Amino acid sequence: MHKAGDVVLGGLFQVHFFSVFPDLSFTSEPQETSCHGFDVLGFRQAQTMAFAINEINKNSNLLPNVTLGYSLYDNCVNLGVGFRAALSLINGQEEEFILQESCVGAPPVLGIVGDSSSTRTIAISTVLGLYRVPMVSYFATCSCLSDRQKFPSFFRTIPSDAFQVQAMIQILKRFGWTWAGLLVSDDDYGLHAARSFQADLAQSGGGCLAYLEVLPWGNDPVELRRIVDIMRKSTARVVIVFAHQSHMIGLMEEVVKQNVTGHQWIASEAWTAAAVLQTPDLMPYLGGTLGIAIRRGEILGLKDFLLTTRPDLHYNNSYENNLVNQFWEHTFQCRFAPSSSGWMDGGGALCTGEEDLENVETELMDVSNLRPEYNVYKAVYALAYALDDMLQCVPGRGPFSGRSCATLQGLELWQLVHYLRKVNFTTPFGDQVSFDENGDALPIYDIMNWQWLPDGRTKVQTVGAVKKSAFTSEKLTIDEDKIFWNFQSKEPPRSVCSESCPLGTRIARKKGQPECCFDCILCSEGKISNNTDSTECTSCPEDFWSNPQRDHCVPKKIEFLSYHEPLGICLTITSLLGTFICAVVLGIFIYHSSTPLVRANNSELSFLLLISLKLCFLCSLLFIGRPRLWTCQLRHAAFGISFVLCVSCILVKTMVVLAVFKASKPGGGASLKWFGAMQQRGTVLVLTSIQAAICTTWLVTSSPAPHKNTQYHNDKIVYECVVGSTIGFAVLLGYIGLLAILSFLLAFLARNLPDNFNEAKFITFSMLIFCAVWVAFVPAYVNSPGKYADAVEVFAILASSFGLLVALFGPKCYIILLRPERNTKKAIMGRAITK
């Protein structure tokens, strides 16, 4: 199809489906390649280019002094035919031509719109790139064409497959599909898409491929059966297909045979709008398909232009009119004489050329869903705007050497490529058209959904879009309420190899399987994961521990001997009870201080002993409650001094008993002068002061302090008082033990001395209890963790204090309160007189 003009643009379109090659042997007569199988959509695309050029010629603001022409060729869906057509277009260019002169032969072209196939475009653009002939494709999507080193003059108004892949990955992420199968055609389109899909999917971390299979060309039932069998056995419920509709026809025949249902199909733009697949037989399988479609556009005036398409009976031999005749025969099921297409030579009604296009259903007139045509429209305008920008150049301000401008008379095509790179305009439909550094247009896709209506009809509904501007990344918008899901649940399917790992678990990869296949392992104690699908668990801070669900850290339980727990309450009550008993006994002794029994047992030391026992009971309270610095420092000092005061009193009482009985013997009176009241007080004071000095030295050099101990329990913080200096603590206990043993030995020696009430026996018994308790205390204390160590020490204090209280003052209180007749001097001295 040709139209003369000052400047001619070339075009390559798919107007026929099939081609028959001639016999190329040397003995045969030369023949042309014959094409057959009329493609109405390809013819509409070619007509769209013709319409766009006519519209530009009528536009006084665009190329006002230049008339555009066109030269359109049919590629017959064949690489050889398309390649010959492209060479035919560019071979007519002379080195220099002048508009005023009439050119002989085919007019030269300044650019080519096409081709529709990636494979053909790669071959053609490789050659055209050598001569920098601009080529703007409307349907070639292979990402390989973005290589400016190989294809320096190639541009396209359809997004690259690289963006289509990104759009599909975004759809997978939107619905949580991390496990999918990928089927591709065995050509540049499919194989490059597969390579790009694998790389981008791995980079995005959005999922894994369960399988990747290449669909065969032609009829290969064995291979198709194997591929469909893989689909049927796979757990992936999503199938992505980068292929042409011819591949899908053979594939779906096998899918129907094996009745493989329950899959969510995702279609590439090559078969999203394939009406041949939208049949009642295939919709049970393909219903609900989500497809990537070329941006739909509106071209005002195109329908009226197409209505002018009419055969010219006077020029029946021209190829252009022959194409129109073929369309006419195809649409109205009639024939010209002779037939232009040859398929109705045997009969049928004759075409008059007066048939009405408006009264017949034909794809040519359906302009409600213009997609490839819209890209053709934009491609023509891109070349026109580039040429317009070039012609508006002001000499001396041009972009080329010496600030020169390009002219039509001396145009070199690389100069037009320069302007084509800078094209930026907006279509009447509102879409911006420009090219990036790789010659790719700003990508935009529609998201389509194959809907199976209740009445059995099929509808391809637009449910969203994917856009990318010069300043923003890909943006996916989907109206999920419009989507038809071909499942009983009417919800998106689940397609995962392994379910998402919940909070509190981590991913453990399965050996030899894709990264989407994994087990979920519960985080170990003390570690958490607060995100789904965590690859590792994070440790909690020192004072925190993981909760049972392992999804967040909680403060560790703080453990110490508390006043609020049963053990602490019991020990507190016992301590207060002992203090109360001491106070009662002290009151009894004070009240009966004038009686012989109290006076005979050294009342002053008895009072001091009761006070020290009361202090022993009270100091145990310092071991209960949250450890603080002052309680840690005071508890052992108070304990040590109180017990030394107590044991010192007992020791002095024992020594006094021995001195009294020794003085009763001839010549022993001198011993009593060393045990007068002053000497007794001085001895107790000196012995207690030694312990006070030990405690002071210990507190100054290495003071006990509160400590958070996490070694006993991982999930607990044990608050305890560390002794600071083990030697200091050992000296403190050792000194108490030394005095206790000394008191025990002296009392043991005086146990058989004659007296009606010999206190040495009770001292011996009390010191035996005291030593037994503290001997048992040491191993129990060492082996008790945390608060139980404090409980053991408090128990030892209370046990030894009660032992002394009961053993020393129990018999005396019994006599004072219950046997007052024995609380007389006569009764006390009687036994000694008798003996």
FENLINMO-V978844 format. One record per residue. N is the residue number from 1. RES is the residue in one letter. NEAR is the number of other C-alpha atoms within 8 Angstrom. Layout:
{{N/RES/NEAR} {N/RES/NEAR}}
//
This chain:
{{1/M/8} {2/H/8} {3/K/7} {4/A/9} {5/G/9} {6/D/9} {7/V/11} {8/V/15} {9/L/13} {10/G/14} {11/G/14} {12/L/16} {13/F/16} {14/Q/13} {15/V/13} {16/H/15} {17/F/12} {18/F/10} {19/S/12} {20/V/7} {21/F/7} {22/P/9} {23/D/7} {24/L/6} {25/S/5} {26/F/4} {27/T/4} {28/S/7} {29/E/4} {30/P/7} {31/Q/6} {32/E/6} {33/T/9} {34/S/8} {35/C/10} {36/H/10} {37/G/7} {38/F/10} {39/D/10} {40/V/10} {41/L/9} {42/G/11} {43/F/12} {44/R/10} {45/Q/12} {46/A/11} {47/Q/9} {48/T/12} {49/M/12} {50/A/9} {51/F/10} {52/A/11} {53/I/12} {54/N/9} {55/E/8} {56/I/12} {57/N/13} {58/K/6} {59/N/9} {60/S/7} {61/N/5} {62/L/10} {63/L/13} {64/P/9} {65/N/4} {66/V/8} {67/T/10} {68/L/14} {69/G/13} {70/Y/15} {71/S/13} {72/L/11} {73/Y/10} {74/D/12} {75/N/15} {76/C/15} {77/V/11} {78/N/10} {79/L/9} {80/G/6} {81/V/12} {82/G/15} {83/F/12} {84/R/8} {85/A/12} {86/A/11} {87/L/8} {88/S/8} {89/L/12} {90/I/9} {91/N/7} {92/G/11} {93/Q/8} {94/E/6} {95/E/5} {96/E/7} {97/F/8} {98/I/7} {99/L/7} {100/Q/4} {101/E/6} {102/S/5} {103/C/6} {104/V/5} {105/G/5} {106/A/7} {107/P/10} {108/P/12} {109/V/14} {110/L/11} {111/G/12} {112/I/14} {113/V/15} {114/G/14} {115/D/14} {116/S/13} {117/S/8} {118/S/13} {119/T/10} {120/R/13} {121/T/13} {122/I/9} {123/A/9} {124/I/11} {125/S/12} {126/T/10} {127/V/8} {128/L/12} {129/G/14} {130/L/7} {131/Y/8} {132/R/11} {133/V/14} {134/P/16} {135/M/14} {136/V/13} {137/S/17} {138/Y/15} {139/F/14} {140/A/14} {141/T/11} {142/C/13} {143/S/11} {144/C/6} {145/L/11} {146/S/10} {147/D/9} {148/R/11} {149/Q/5} {150/K/8} {151/F/12} {152/P/9} {153/S/14} {154/F/14} {155/F/13} {156/R/15} {157/T/15} {158/I/14} {159/P/14} {160/S/13} {161/D/10} {162/A/11} {163/F/9} {164/Q/12} {165/V/12} {166/Q/11} {167/A/12} {168/M/10} {169/I/10} {170/Q/9} {171/I/9} {172/L/11} {173/K/10} {174/R/7} {175/F/7} {176/G/8} {177/W/13} {178/T/13} {179/W/15} {180/A/17} {181/G/13} {182/L/14} {183/L/13} {184/V/15} {185/S/15} {186/D/11} {187/D/7} {188/D/9} {189/Y/14} {190/G/12} {191/L/11} {192/H/11} {193/A/15} {194/A/11} {195/R/8} {196/S/11} {197/F/11} {198/Q/9} {199/A/8} {200/D/10} {201/L/12} {202/A/10} {203/Q/6} {204/S/6} {205/G/6} {206/G/10} {207/G/11} {208/C/12} {209/L/11} {210/A/10} {211/Y/8} {212/L/9} {213/E/8} {214/V/8} {215/L/12} {216/P/11} {217/W/8} {218/G/5} {219/N/6} {220/D/8} {221/P/7} {222/V/6} {223/E/8} {224/L/13} {225/R/9} {226/R/8} {227/I/9} {228/V/13} {229/D/8} {230/I/9} {231/M/10} {232/R/7} {233/K/6} {234/S/8} {235/T/7} {236/A/13} {237/R/13} {238/V/13} {239/V/13} {240/I/12} {241/V/11} {242/F/15} {243/A/15} {244/H/9} {245/Q/10} {246/S/6} {247/H/13} {248/M/11} {249/I/9} {250/G/10} {251/L/11} {252/M/9} {253/E/8} {254/E/12} {255/V/10} {256/V/10} {257/K/6} {258/Q/7} {259/N/6} {260/V/11} {261/T/6} {262/G/8} {263/H/9} {264/Q/13} {265/W/12} {266/I/13} {267/A/14} {268/S/14} {269/E/10} {270/A/10} {271/W/11} {272/T/11} {273/A/8} {274/A/8} {275/A/6} {276/V/5} {277/L/10} {278/Q/10} {279/T/9} {280/P/8} {281/D/5} {282/L/12} {283/M/11} {284/P/9} {285/Y/10} {286/L/11} {287/G/13} {288/G/14} {289/T/13} {290/L/12} {291/G/12} {292/I/16} {293/A/13} {294/I/11} {295/R/9} {296/R/9} {297/G/9} {298/E/9} {299/I/9} {300/L/5} {301/G/6} {302/L/10} {303/K/9} {304/D/7} {305/F/9} {306/L/10} {307/L/10} {308/T/6} {309/T/7} {310/R/8} {311/P/9} {312/D/8} {313/L/6} {314/H/4} {315/Y/7} {316/N/8} {317/N/6} {318/S/7} {319/Y/7} {320/E/8} {321/N/12} {322/N/11} {323/L/9} {324/V/11} {325/N/12} {326/Q/11} {327/F/10} {328/W/14} {329/E/14} {330/H/9} {331/T/8} {332/F/9} {333/Q/9} {334/C/12} {335/R/15} {336/F/11} {337/A/6} {338/P/7} {339/S/10} {340/S/12} {341/S/9} {342/G/7} {343/W/6} {344/M/10} {345/D/9} {346/G/5} {347/G/6} {348/G/9} {349/A/7} {350/L/8} {351/C/12} {352/T/6} {353/G/9} {354/E/5} {355/E/7} {356/D/6} {357/L/8} {358/E/7} {359/N/5} {360/V/8} {361/E/6} {362/T/8} {363/E/7} {364/L/10} {365/M/11} {366/D/7} {367/V/9} {368/S/5} {369/N/7} {370/L/11} {371/R/11} {372/P/10} {373/E/10} {374/Y/13} {375/N/12} {376/V/15} {377/Y/11} {378/K/11} {379/A/14} {380/V/12} {381/Y/10} {382/A/11} {383/L/10} {384/A/11} {385/Y/12} {386/A/13} {387/L/12} {388/D/10} {389/D/9} {390/M/12} {391/L/8} {392/Q/6} {393/C/10} {394/V/7} {395/P/8} {396/G/8} {397/R/9} {398/G/12} {399/P/7} {400/F/7} {401/S/5} {402/G/6} {403/R/10} {404/S/11} {405/C/13} {406/A/12} {407/T/8} {408/L/6} {409/Q/8} {410/G/9} {411/L/10} {412/E/7} {413/L/11} {414/W/11} {415/Q/9} {416/L/13} {417/V/12} {418/H/8} {419/Y/12} {420/L/12} {421/R/11} {422/K/9} {423/V/12} {424/N/8} {425/F/8} {426/T/9} {427/T/9} {428/P/6} {429/F/8} {430/G/6} {431/D/7} {432/Q/9} {433/V/14} {434/S/11} {435/F/14} {436/D/9} {437/E/6} {438/N/9} {439/G/12} {440/D/15} {441/A/13} {442/L/13} {443/P/13} {444/I/11} {445/Y/13} {446/D/14} {447/I/14} {448/M/15} {449/N/14} {450/W/14} {451/Q/13} {452/W/12} {453/L/8} {454/P/5} {455/D/4} {456/G/7} {457/R/8} {458/T/10} {459/K/8} {460/V/9} {461/Q/8} {462/T/8} {463/V/13} {464/G/11} {465/A/11} {466/V/14} {467/K/10} {468/K/12} {469/S/9} {470/A/5} {471/F/5} {472/T/7} {473/S/6} {474/E/10} {475/K/8} {476/L/11} {477/T/7} {478/I/8} {479/D/8} {480/E/6} {481/D/4} {482/K/6} {483/I/10} {484/F/11} {485/W/9} {486/N/10} {487/F/8} {488/Q/5} {489/S/4} {490/K/8} {491/E/7} {492/P/6} {493/P/7} {494/R/7} {495/S/13} {496/V/12} {497/C/11} {498/S/8} {499/E/5} {500/S/6} {501/C/12} {502/P/9} {503/L/12} {504/G/15} {505/T/18} {506/R/15} {507/I/13} {508/A/9} {509/R/9} {510/K/10} {511/K/4} {512/G/4} {513/Q/7} {514/P/8} {515/E/8} {516/C/11} {517/C/10} {518/F/11} {519/D/10} {520/C/10} {521/I/8} {522/L/8} {523/C/12} {524/S/7} {525/E/7} {526/G/11} {527/K/14} {528/I/17} {529/S/17} {530/N/9} {531/N/8} {532/T/10} {533/D/11} {534/S/12} {535/T/7} {536/E/7} {537/C/12} {538/T/7} {539/S/7} {540/C/12} {541/P/6} {542/E/5} {543/D/8} {544/F/12} {545/W/16} {546/S/16} {547/N/9} {548/P/4} {549/Q/8} {550/R/17} {551/D/12} {552/H/11} {553/C/12} {554/V/8} {555/P/7} {556/K/10} {557/K/7} {558/I/8} {559/E/10} {560/F/13} {561/L/15} {562/S/10} {563/Y/10} {564/H/6} {565/E/8} {566/P/7} {567/L/8} {568/G/13} {569/I/11} {570/C/8} {571/L/11} {572/T/11} {573/I/8} {574/T/9} {575/S/13} {576/L/10} {577/L/8} {578/G/12} {579/T/13} {580/F/8} {581/I/8} {582/C/13} {583/A/10} {584/V/8} {585/V/11} {586/L/11} {587/G/8} {588/I/9} {589/F/11} {590/I/7} {591/Y/7} {592/H/9} {593/S/9} {594/S/7} {595/T/9} {596/P/10} {597/L/12} {598/V/12} {599/R/10} {600/A/7} {601/N/8} {602/N/9} {603/S/11} {604/E/6} {605/L/9} {606/S/10} {607/F/10} {608/L/10} {609/L/12} {610/L/13} {611/I/10} {612/S/12} {613/L/15} {614/K/12} {615/L/10} {616/C/15} {617/F/15} {618/L/11} {619/C/12} {620/S/14} {621/L/9} {622/L/11} {623/F/13} {624/I/14} {625/G/9} {626/R/8} {627/P/13} {628/R/8} {629/L/9} {630/W/6} {631/T/10} {632/C/14} {633/Q/12} {634/L/9} {635/R/12} {636/H/8} {637/A/10} {638/A/10} {639/F/11} {640/G/13} {641/I/11} {642/S/13} {643/F/12} {644/V/13} {645/L/13} {646/C/12} {647/V/12} {648/S/13} {649/C/13} {650/I/11} {651/L/13} {652/V/11} {653/K/10} {654/T/14} {655/M/9} {656/V/9} {657/V/11} {658/L/9} {659/A/11} {660/V/9} {661/F/9} {662/K/10} {663/A/13} {664/S/8} {665/K/8} {666/P/6} {667/G/6} {668/G/10} {669/G/11} {670/A/8} {671/S/10} {672/L/11} {673/K/7} {674/W/7} {675/F/11} {676/G/8} {677/A/6} {678/M/7} {679/Q/9} {680/Q/10} {681/R/8} {682/G/8} {683/T/10} {684/V/12} {685/L/8} {686/V/8} {687/L/11} {688/T/12} {689/S/8} {690/I/8} {691/Q/13} {692/A/10} {693/A/8} {694/I/11} {695/C/12} {696/T/8} {697/T/8} {698/W/12} {699/L/10} {700/V/7} {701/T/6} {702/S/8} {703/S/11} {704/P/13} {705/A/12} {706/P/12} {707/H/9} {708/K/8} {709/N/10} {710/T/10} {711/Q/5} {712/Y/9} {713/H/8} {714/N/9} {715/D/11} {716/K/11} {717/I/14} {718/V/15} {719/Y/15} {720/E/12} {721/C/10} {722/V/8} {723/V/9} {724/G/8} {725/S/10} {726/T/7} {727/I/6} {728/G/10} {729/F/10} {730/A/8} {731/V/9} {732/L/12} {733/L/9} {734/G/8} {735/Y/9} {736/I/12} {737/G/9} {738/L/8} {739/L/12} {740/A/13} {741/I/10} {742/L/9} {743/S/15} {744/F/12} {745/L/9} {746/L/11} {747/A/13} {748/F/10} {749/L/7} {750/A/12} {751/R/11} {752/N/6} {753/L/7} {754/P/7} {755/D/9} {756/N/10} {757/F/5} {758/N/10} {759/E/10} {760/A/12} {761/K/12} {762/F/10} {763/I/15} {764/T/14} {765/F/9} {766/S/12} {767/M/13} {768/L/9} {769/I/11} {770/F/13} {771/C/11} {772/A/8} {773/V/11} {774/W/10} {775/V/8} {776/A/8} {777/F/11} {778/V/8} {779/P/8} {780/A/10} {781/Y/11} {782/V/8} {783/N/7} {784/S/9} {785/P/8} {786/G/13} {787/K/12} {788/Y/9} {789/A/13} {790/D/12} {791/A/13} {792/V/12} {793/E/10} {794/V/11} {795/F/9} {796/A/11} {797/I/11} {798/L/14} {799/A/9} {800/S/12} {801/S/12} {802/F/9} {803/G/11} {804/L/13} {805/L/12} {806/V/9} {807/A/12} {808/L/12} {809/F/10} {810/G/9} {811/P/9} {812/K/9} {813/C/11} {814/Y/9} {815/I/11} {816/I/11} {817/L/7} {818/L/7} {819/R/9} {820/P/9} {821/E/6} {822/R/8} {823/N/13} {824/T/11} {825/K/8} {826/K/6} {827/A/11} {828/I/15} {829/M/10} {830/G/9} {831/R/10} {832/A/10} {833/I/6} {834/T/5} {835/K/5}}
//
